[in-house]
Amino acid sequence: MKTSRVAGILLAAGEGSRLGTPKALLEFEGERLVDRGVRLLEEGGCHPVVVVLGAATVQVRGAITVRNPGWATGMGSSLRVGLGALPDEAEFVVVALADQPLIRPGAVRALIGAGAGLAVATYGGRRRNPVLIARGHFAEVAGLAVGDAGARPFMKAHPELVTEVPCDEHGDPADIDTPEDLRRLEAQ
């Protein structure tokens, strides 16, 4: 699979209600989560990277930014907006979340290298993010992505298509939802 045909989507639309600030704007180790997520996807081999924003409007260098007007309805609408913004040349997309700053580019490279049409990173045997999706699945993934569910409903409906890719050596999928989460991850 040629990485030039693999795009990235960074979901960064949430308001971070438990954090008190939109996650896209939050800094971790001196870098905004949105910039860190774009770097994750780019260094992993995704070009271009589409960042889906919502609660916050922010300039992101080196990425295509799109706004999800329905961001408050959950991750599903952001995934649909992101998929709709991909260039026609993108045969695959790797979808990542802005609030998982400890995932490293090796996870993205491992998904791309799996040679699958639908691949999900696992940590300790549990499915987490990022996820790789082939263009042939975009429409059905978008149709099933509602509320706070992204690609999970599609994977549940088509378990025979899912390739699990162990990514334990490529970081930690812990996310930042609260100030306590941020402090805990900064201490690691």
Salt bridges, closest charged atoms under 4 A:
GLU29 OE1 - ARG36 NH2 3.25
GLU31 OE1 - ARG36 NH1 3.54
GLU31 OE1 - ARG39 NH2 2.69
ASP35 OD2 - ARG32 NE 2.64
GLU43 OE1 - ARG39 NH1 3.90
GLU91 OE2 - ARG5 NH1 3.31
ASP99 OD2 - LYS23 NZ 2.71
GLU140 OE2 - HIS158 NE2 2.73
GLU160 OE2 - HIS158 ND1 3.56
GLU164 OE2 - ARG127 NE 2.67
GLU169 OE2 - HIS170 NE2 3.84
ASP177 OD2 - ARG18 NH2 3.58
ASP177 OD1 - LYS23 NZ 2.55
GLU180 OE2 - ARG183 NH2 3.24
ASP181 OD1 - ARG184 NH2 3.26
